[in-house]
Amino acid sequence: MIRQFALMSLLTAFAPSALCEELPDPDGKSAAQDKRVKVFILLGQSNMLGFGRPGPADQPGTLEYMTKGEGKYPHLVDHDGNWTERKDVRFVHVMDKRGVPFDNMEEFADMKNQWLTVNGNFGPEIGFGHIMGHIHEEPVLILKACIGNRSLGWDLLPPGSEQYKFEGKTYAGYKDNPGSWIQGQPKKTVAWYAGRQYDADTAHAKTVLKNLDKYYPGYKGQGYEVAGFVFWQGHKDQNPAHASRYEQNLVHFIKTLRKDFESPEAKFVLATIAFDGNELKGHGLTIANAQLAVSGEKGKYPEFEGNVKTIDARPFWRDKTVSPSGQGYHYNHNAETYMEVGNTLGWAMAELLTGKQ
């Protein structure tokens, strides 16, 4: 059950970027296990995988610098200066294991299986998960199934995707190998196929859902509901062919995920790529515009109205001069970027779940 009164007062009174600071500290209580678990599945590439740095406190752009130095995100730090922990939100991250054959999708590495807290580098799940825990009375599972360096036009290409031609080449549809070829010439196949990462990530997530007693302590068999999907991706698609096809692939991706998880009513939120902020250009800008185009309120896809929402992440880009790293493709490891993207995705999901804008 959505805590309507608390949520609506916040949505009405504050802008999304400031909402995170209004969250109360976690109360340390477990969720009632007589209610179905609300599951939110997080997918993407290194954007979603997460490179937000927790510390050190004297390094601009880390989470300790933001919380202890600038007083931001007070709900993340307790009175003793330790990271808070939500006992009503479970965070699980599953990822491919090196050396596992392609046909064994159910064997994977448990990267994280813990109550929601800051524990090493993080992605949008911290901001997003705190908001989901705050607005729900039910147990919440934040289930992240992703790995870095994956494109929607190849690795994450969903089942049913068809071949297409671009600038004299044929590009892969689902299960094709290689990614592209010239008709009439020998194919140079690789140890992969189009959509292999989609198959792996969804299989890993489904395995967790089939074994909730292992991943959600105290689970009593009450069942679950896939309430939403969260997507942040796009870096590896910055080439002419994949960028040109991104919007079509994304629409199909959303529809296929809902079908695969038997969750036709699940909400879907995504963040644009945001490299260099408002200076984003070229194929990256093409991708960001495609991501914005699928948002339900744009009206281009009437079937997505009220159930798909894109947030523009470009305002959350932070320069390397105020960040722990100069790796722009990892958002300079800036904790504020990952927190603000997660927070904004969380409030976007909250709006979709309540039907209130």
C-alpha positions in Angstrom: 0.0 0.0 0.0 1.3 3.4 -1.0 1.6 5.8 2.0 -0.5 8.3 0.1 -0.6 11.1 2.7 3.1 11.3 3.2 3.9 10.9 -0.5 1.4 13.5 -1.8 2.4 16.1 0.7 6.0 15.8 -0.4 5.2 15.7 -4.1 3.1 18.8 -3.7 5.4 20.8 -1.5 8.9 20.2 -3.0 10.8 20.0 -6.3 12.2 16.4 -6.9 15.8 17.5 -6.5 15.1 18.7 -3.0 12.8 15.9 -1.9 15.6 13.6 -0.8 16.5 15.9 2.0 13.0 15.8 3.4 13.1 12.0 3.9 13.1 11.0 7.6 15.7 8.7 8.9 14.9 5.0 8.5 13.1 3.8 11.7 14.9 0.4 11.7 11.7 -1.6 11.5 11.1 -4.5 9.3 8.2 -4.5 6.8 5.1 -6.6 7.6 5.6 -10.0 6.0 1.9 -10.6 5.5 2.0 -8.4 2.3 3.4 -9.3 -1.1 6.9 -8.0 -1.8 7.1 -5.0 -4.1 9.8 -5.7 -6.6 11.6 -3.1 -8.6 14.0 -4.4 -11.3 17.0 -2.2 -12.2 18.7 -2.7 -15.6 21.3 -1.0 -17.7 25.1 -0.9 -18.1 27.8 0.9 -16.2 25.5 3.8 -15.6 23.3 1.5 -13.5 26.1 -0.7 -12.2 27.2 2.3 -10.3 30.5 4.1 -9.6 29.4 6.6 -7.0 32.2 6.9 -4.4 31.3 6.7 -0.7 34.5 8.4 0.5 36.8 9.8 1.7 35.2 12.7 3.4 37.8 15.3 2.3 37.4 14.4 -1.4 34.9 16.6 -3.3 32.2 14.6 -5.0 32.1 11.7 -2.6 29.1 10.8 -0.6 30.9 11.4 2.7 31.9 14.9 1.4 28.2 15.5 0.5 26.7 14.2 3.7 29.2 15.1 6.4 30.7 18.1 4.8 27.8 19.8 3.1 24.9 18.3 5.1 23.1 16.8 2.1 21.0 13.6 2.3 20.8 13.5 6.1 18.7 10.4 6.1 21.8 8.4 4.9 23.7 9.1 8.1 22.8 8.3 11.7 23.6 10.2 14.9 26.9 8.4 15.2 28.0 9.2 11.7 27.4 5.7 10.3 25.5 4.9 7.2 21.8 4.2 7.9 20.2 0.9 6.9 16.7 0.2 5.8 15.3 -3.0 7.3 12.2 -2.8 5.0 14.2 -2.6 1.7 16.3 -5.4 0.5 19.0 -4.7 -2.1 20.2 -7.6 -4.4 22.6 -7.2 -7.3 23.2 -10.2 -9.5 25.6 -10.3 -12.4 27.2 -12.6 -14.9 29.9 -14.9 -13.6 33.1 -15.3 -15.6 33.4 -18.7 -17.3 29.8 -19.7 -17.0 28.5 -21.2 -20.3 25.9 -19.2 -22.2 23.2 -21.9 -21.8 23.5 -21.8 -18.0 21.8 -18.4 -17.3 20.7 -19.3 -13.8 24.3 -19.5 -12.4 25.5 -16.0 -11.5 27.5 -14.0 -9.0 25.7 -12.5 -6.0 27.3 -9.1 -6.0 25.2 -7.7 -3.2 22.5 -9.3 -1.0 21.8 -7.0 2.0 19.5 -4.4 3.6 19.7 -1.1 1.7 22.7 0.8 2.9 25.9 2.4 1.5 28.5 -0.4 1.2 31.1 0.4 -1.4 30.6 2.1 -4.8 26.9 2.6 -5.5 24.5 3.4 -8.3 21.0 4.9 -8.4 19.6 2.2 -6.1 20.5 4.2 -2.9 18.3 7.2 -3.7 15.7 5.2 -5.5 15.5 2.5 -2.8 15.1 4.9 0.1 12.1 6.6 -1.6 10.4 3.2 -2.4 10.9 2.1 1.2 9.5 5.4 2.5 6.3 5.3 0.4 5.5 1.6 0.8 4.2 -0.4 3.7 5.0 -3.6 1.9 8.4 -5.2 1.9 10.5 -3.8 -1.0 13.1 -5.6 -3.1 15.4 -3.5 -5.2 16.7 -6.1 -7.6 19.6 -5.0 -9.9 20.6 -7.3 -12.7 23.2 -5.7 -14.9 26.9 -5.5 -15.9 28.9 -2.7 -17.5 29.8 -2.2 -21.2 26.5 -3.3 -22.7 24.5 -1.8 -25.6 20.8 -1.9 -26.2 21.5 -2.4 -29.9 23.4 -5.6 -29.4 23.9 -7.1 -25.9 20.5 -6.1 -24.5 18.6 -6.4 -27.7 15.2 -7.9 -26.6 13.6 -11.1 -28.1 11.6 -10.4 -31.2 14.0 -7.7 -32.5 14.4 -7.9 -36.3 17.4 -7.4 -38.6 17.7 -4.0 -40.3 20.0 -2.4 -42.8 22.1 0.7 -42.2 24.7 2.2 -44.6 25.2 -0.9 -46.6 25.4 -3.4 -43.7 22.8 -5.7 -42.2 22.6 -5.4 -38.4 21.7 -8.2 -36.0 18.2 -9.1 -34.9 17.7 -11.1 -31.7 20.0 -14.2 -31.5 21.9 -13.2 -34.6 25.7 -13.3 -34.7 27.8 -11.2 -35.5 26.5 -7.7 -34.7 26.6 -6.7 -38.4 27.7 -8.0 -41.8 27.8 -7.2 -45.5 25.4 -9.4 -47.5 27.3 -11.9 -49.6 30.5 -11.8 -47.6 31.6 -14.4 -45.0 30.3 -13.6 -41.5 33.0 -13.2 -38.7 31.1 -14.6 -35.8 32.0 -14.0 -32.2 31.4 -15.8 -28.9 28.2 -13.9 -28.2 24.9 -13.1 -29.8 22.4 -10.3 -30.1 20.4 -10.2 -26.9 22.6 -12.5 -24.9 22.8 -10.0 -22.0 19.1 -9.5 -22.1 18.7 -13.2 -21.7 21.2 -13.4 -18.9 20.0 -10.4 -16.9 16.4 -11.5 -17.0 17.2 -15.1 -16.2 19.3 -14.0 -13.2 16.5 -11.8 -11.9 13.9 -14.5 -12.4 16.1 -16.9 -10.4 16.1 -14.5 -7.5 12.3 -14.2 -7.6 11.9 -18.0 -7.6 14.1 -18.1 -4.4 12.9 -15.1 -2.4 13.4 -16.9 0.9 17.1 -16.9 0.1 17.2 -13.2 -0.8 14.6 -11.6 1.5 15.1 -12.6 5.1 11.9 -13.3 6.9 10.0 -13.9 3.6 7.0 -16.2 4.4 5.9 -17.2 0.9 3.3 -14.4 0.5 4.4 -13.8 -3.1 5.6 -10.8 -4.9 4.6 -8.2 -7.5 7.0 -6.7 -10.1 5.8 -3.2 -9.5 8.3 -1.4 -11.7 11.4 -1.4 -13.9 14.2 1.2 -13.8 16.7 1.7 -16.7 19.8 3.8 -17.1 22.0 3.0 -20.1 23.2 4.3 -23.4 26.9 4.8 -23.5 27.8 1.8 -25.7 25.1 2.7 -28.2 26.9 5.9 -29.3 27.5 4.8 -32.8 25.5 5.7 -36.0 23.6 2.4 -36.4 22.7 1.8 -32.8 21.8 5.4 -32.1 19.5 5.5 -35.2 17.6 2.5 -33.9 17.6 3.3 -30.2 14.1 4.6 -29.8 12.6 1.6 -31.6 14.7 -0.8 -29.6 13.7 1.0 -26.3 10.0 0.8 -27.0 10.3 -2.9 -27.8 12.5 -3.4 -24.7 9.8 -1.9 -22.4 7.0 -4.0 -23.9 9.1 -7.2 -23.9 10.2 -6.8 -20.2 6.6 -6.5 -19.1 5.6 -9.6 -21.1 8.6 -11.6 -19.9 7.9 -10.9 -16.2 4.1 -11.2 -16.7 3.7 -7.7 -15.3 1.7 -5.7 -17.9 0.9 -3.0 -15.4 4.5 -2.5 -14.1 5.7 1.1 -14.3 8.8 2.0 -16.1 11.2 4.8 -15.4 14.4 5.6 -17.1 17.1 8.3 -17.1 18.8 9.8 -20.1 22.5 9.5 -20.7 24.1 12.7 -19.5 27.8 12.8 -20.4 29.0 16.4 -20.4 25.6 17.5 -19.2 24.0 20.1 -21.4 27.1 19.8 -23.7 26.0 16.3 -24.8 26.1 16.1 -28.6 26.4 13.7 -31.5 25.1 10.2 -31.2 24.8 10.7 -27.4 22.3 13.5 -28.0 20.4 11.3 -30.5 20.1 8.6 -27.7 19.0 11.1 -25.1 16.3 12.4 -27.4 15.1 8.9 -28.1 15.0 8.2 -24.3 12.9 11.4 -23.8 10.6 10.5 -26.7 9.2 7.4 -25.1 8.1 9.2 -21.9 4.3 8.8 -21.7 3.5 12.5 -21.2 5.1 13.3 -24.6 2.2 11.7 -26.3 4.2 9.9 -29.0 3.3 6.5 -27.5 -0.2 6.8 -26.0 0.1 3.3 -24.5 2.9 4.6 -22.3 0.9 7.5 -20.8 0.8 7.2 -17.1 3.1 4.2 -16.9 6.5 5.3 -18.6 8.5 8.3 -17.5 11.9 9.6 -18.6 13.9 11.9 -16.4 16.6 14.1 -18.0 19.8 13.3 -16.1 21.9 16.0 -17.8 21.5 18.6 -15.0 23.1 16.1 -12.7 26.4 15.9 -14.5 29.3 17.0 -12.4 32.7 18.1 -13.8 35.9 16.2 -13.0 37.2 19.2 -11.1 34.6 18.6 -8.4 34.7 14.8 -8.6 36.8 11.9 -7.3 37.8 10.8 -10.8 38.2 12.0 -14.4 36.4 9.0 -15.9 33.6 10.8 -17.7 32.1 7.6 -19.0 31.6 6.6 -15.3 30.2 10.1 -14.5 33.6 10.9 -12.8 32.5 8.7 -9.9 30.6 11.6 -8.5 28.3 10.5 -5.7 26.0 13.5 -6.1 25.3 12.5 -9.7 24.3 9.0 -8.7 22.2 10.2 -5.8 20.3 12.8 -7.8 19.6 10.4 -10.6 18.4 7.8 -8.1 16.3 10.3 -6.2 14.7 11.7 -9.4 14.0 8.2 -10.7 12.4 7.4 -7.3 10.0 10.3 -7.3 9.2 9.7 -11.0 8.2 6.1 -10.0 6.2 7.4 -7.1 4.3 9.7 -9.4 3.5 6.8 -11.7 2.4 4.6 -8.9 0.0 7.1 -7.5 -1.2 8.5 -10.8 -0.4 12.0 -9.5 1.9 14.4 -11.4 
